[in-house]
Amino acid sequence: MVTSLMIFHAFISALLILSVLMQFGKGAEAGLLSGGASDAVFSGSQKGNILTKITTVLVIIFIGNCILLTKLQTGKDQKSILDGETPIAAPLNSDATTPVETTPATTAPAEAQ
């Protein structure tokens, strides 16, 4: 189920990318799909062409599929291969068998009275 939804998600993503790339900027509707420049002159103020509506539908399907996939994946208990491993602390010095020698701090000589 999840695998088929993920394949569907990839397909919808590709269609969404294509529909956004096929849209034109403001005033450039005389492109591939409109058929000619004379059509663009009279329908320049048209509110939302077919590509805008297709993009809107694809966005709604995309967001719905995202939410559905999220809901399906949150219920699964996933384990990592590192869950059973205990972390091991590395030694601070290179020779772990001999303790680190510390020297006492030298103090200033007391003043003579």
N, C-alpha and C positions, 0 to 999 in steps of 0.2 A: 504494500500500500504506500509506504513512505517513498520507496524507490520510484514508483510510477508517478507520484506527485512531484518528486524532484525532477524527473524527466519533463513532465508537463510544465514545471516552473522554468526550466531552461528554455523550452520552446516559447513560452509566453514572453520571457525576457528578450529573446531574439526578435520576436514580432514587435515588441514594444520599442526596441532600439531602431528597427527599420521604420516603424511608423513615425517616430520622432525625426529621424533623418530625412524622411521624404517630405516633411512639411517645409513650407517656405516662409520667409520673413514677411513682414507687413508690406503690402504693395507688390509682392512678387508672386501673386497667385497664377500668373500666366506661365506655368511650368509644365511639367510632364503630364499631369492628369487633367488639366482644365480644358485642353483642346485648342486654345488659341488666345491671342491677345484681345480680340474683340469681346470675348466673354468676360475677361477680367475688367474691362472698362465699366460694364454695366452691373457687375456683381461684386464690386470692390467692398461695399459696405455689408456684405452678407455676413450674418453672425454664425460662425462655425461651419466649416465645410465638412466633408465626409471623413477626411483624415483626422480632424479634431475629435470627431465623435468616436472613431475607431480607437484613437489613443486614449480617450477617456474610459472606454469600456475595457481596454487592455490594462489600464492602471488599476481599475477596480478589481479585475480578476487577479492581477499580480499581488495587490495588497491582501486580498482575501486568501490567496494561496499561501502567502507569507505567514499570516496569522494561523491558518490551519496547520502548516508544517511546524510552527512553533509550539502549538498546543499538543501535537502528536509527539514531539521530541522531548518535552519537559517531563512527561510521565515515565520515561525510560530511566532505569537505574544503570548508568554506565560506570564501569570500573576501569581504572588505568592499570597498565602493567607494572607501574611503580608503586601501587598501593601496598603490596606485601613487603616491600623493601624497607629496611630500617636505615635511616641516614647515619653515616659514619663520619665522625669529626676527624679532620686531618690534624696530625700533630703540629704544634707550633714551631718546634725546632727540627732540624734535619736528623739528629740522633735522638731517638725517643727513649733510649735506655739510660742515658746520663742526664741528671737534672741540670737545669740551667743555673750557673753560679751567679750569685748576686754579690756585689761588693758594698759594704756599708758606705753611706755617704760621709764624706769628710766634713768635719765641722771646723769652724774657725777657732783658733786658740783663744782661750779665755784671757781677758785683759788682766794684766798684773795690777795688783793693788798697791 
